[in-house]
Amino acid sequence: MTQSKQAAAAAADVRTRINPASVVGWGVDADPENDPTWPMRDRSGDYSAGMNWVPPQTQHTDVEVLQSVEHVRRPAVVGQSTPPSGLSGALRRGAFRFSESQWGHWLLLMLADRLNTMEGVLDDFRRGSPPNLLVEMGVVRRERAREAALATASVVVVGLVTLLVLARRRS
């Protein structure tokens, strides 16, 4: 089942479960003559009160955009700078099979974020430029990136030397 079919099924399920006549106060502001917000809200210039508007044209996308199962259609504008890819992308696709009200959705998204960070570090090493963690984590300002890179490199070297010394002592 595609995401749009899941979203339509979820929206239909919500409509069948809620009986507006049984909800106290449902549609209390539907009649402009009996508006409880009248002193604070002036509807004279409110053109969206009747919801008679043409939805904006949706953005054409060339990449995969994940959509919640609760929404029938995508918003008019979506971000497409970082499409889901790799193992983190697979986790994100799995997260969007769940409703936003379920823990599985958010836990999978958080796990995918952590995994995406590690994929980015591995990608930096693959390109031959080690990450400057002190700058990327916001510990050091970008203007002092060279000093931060030197500090990061020295910490890594000290850590590796310490591991080598401990390994030699064991053997």
C-alpha positions in Angstrom: 0.0 0.0 0.0 1.4 3.4 -1.0 1.7 6.3 1.4 -1.0 8.2 -0.3 -3.4 5.3 0.0 -2.5 4.9 3.7 -3.1 8.6 4.3 -6.5 8.4 2.6 -7.4 5.3 4.6 -6.3 7.1 7.9 -8.3 10.2 7.0 -11.4 8.1 6.2 -11.0 6.2 9.4 -10.9 9.4 11.4 -14.1 10.7 9.7 -16.0 7.5 10.5 -14.9 7.5 14.2 -15.9 11.1 15.1 -19.6 12.0 15.2 -19.7 15.8 15.2 -23.1 15.8 16.8 -21.8 14.0 19.8 -18.9 16.4 20.5 -19.9 19.3 22.8 -19.0 22.6 21.1 -18.3 21.2 17.7 -18.7 23.9 15.1 -19.3 26.6 17.7 -17.7 29.2 15.5 -19.4 28.1 12.2 -22.0 30.8 12.4 -20.4 34.3 12.2 -23.4 35.8 14.0 -22.7 33.5 17.0 -18.9 33.8 17.2 -17.5 33.5 20.7 -14.2 35.2 19.6 -16.0 38.3 18.2 -14.5 41.0 20.4 -11.0 39.8 19.9 -11.2 38.8 16.3 -12.6 41.0 13.6 -13.8 39.0 10.6 -14.5 41.9 8.4 -11.2 41.4 6.4 -11.0 37.7 7.0 -11.3 36.1 3.6 -10.4 32.6 4.7 -13.4 32.3 7.1 -15.4 30.3 4.6 -12.3 28.4 3.4 -13.1 29.3 -0.2 -9.6 29.3 -1.6 -7.7 27.6 -4.3 -4.9 25.5 -2.9 -1.4 26.5 -4.2 0.2 24.4 -6.9 2.4 21.7 -5.5 6.1 21.8 -6.0 7.6 19.4 -8.6 10.1 17.2 -7.0 12.9 15.1 -8.5 13.8 13.3 -5.3 11.9 11.0 -2.9 9.9 13.0 -0.3 8.5 11.0 2.7 5.0 11.8 3.8 3.1 11.1 7.0 0.3 8.6 6.8 -2.0 11.2 8.4 -1.9 13.7 5.6 -3.9 13.1 2.4 -1.7 15.4 0.3 1.8 16.9 0.4 2.3 20.6 1.3 2.9 23.0 -1.5 6.6 23.4 -0.8 8.9 20.6 0.5 12.6 20.4 1.2 14.6 18.3 -1.2 18.2 19.1 -0.4 18.8 15.8 1.4 16.8 12.9 0.1 16.7 9.7 2.2 19.6 7.4 1.3 21.6 4.5 2.7 20.6 2.7 5.8 19.3 5.8 7.5 17.0 6.4 4.5 15.7 2.9 4.9 15.0 3.6 8.6 13.2 6.8 7.6 11.0 5.0 5.1 10.2 2.5 7.8 9.3 5.3 10.3 6.8 6.8 7.9 4.8 3.5 7.8 3.8 4.4 11.4 1.4 7.1 12.5 3.0 10.2 14.1 1.2 9.4 17.3 3.2 6.1 17.7 6.6 5.8 19.4 8.0 3.7 16.6 7.7 6.6 14.2 9.8 9.0 16.3 12.2 6.4 17.7 13.1 5.2 14.1 13.5 8.9 13.0 15.9 9.6 15.9 17.9 6.4 15.2 18.0 7.4 11.5 19.4 10.8 12.5 22.2 9.2 14.6 23.0 6.8 11.9 23.0 9.5 9.3 25.6 11.4 11.4 27.8 8.3 11.3 27.3 7.9 7.6 28.4 11.5 7.1 31.6 11.0 9.1 32.4 7.8 7.1 31.6 9.8 3.9 34.1 12.5 5.0 36.8 9.9 5.6 36.0 8.3 2.2 36.6 11.7 0.5 39.9 12.0 2.3 39.0 14.8 4.7 38.5 13.9 8.3 35.7 15.7 10.1 36.5 18.7 12.3 34.2 17.6 15.2 34.9 20.6 17.5 33.6 23.0 14.8 30.8 20.8 13.5 29.4 20.3 17.1 29.6 24.0 17.8 32.3 23.8 20.5 34.6 26.1 18.6 33.7 29.0 16.3 34.1 28.5 12.5 36.7 31.3 12.4 39.0 29.2 14.6 38.5 26.0 12.5 42.3 25.5 11.9 43.1 25.5 15.6 40.1 23.2 16.2 41.3 20.8 13.5 44.8 20.8 15.0 43.3 20.1 18.5 41.1 17.3 17.1 44.0 15.7 15.3 46.3 15.9 18.3 43.6 14.3 20.5 43.2 11.5 18.0 46.9 10.9 17.8 47.3 10.9 21.6 44.4 8.4 21.8 46.0 6.1 19.2 49.4 6.3 20.8 47.8 5.4 24.2 46.0 2.4 22.7 49.2 1.2 21.1 51.1 1.5 24.4 48.4 -0.3 26.3 48.3 -3.1 23.6 52.1 -3.5 23.9 52.0 -3.7 27.7 49.4 -6.5 27.5 51.5 -8.6 25.2 
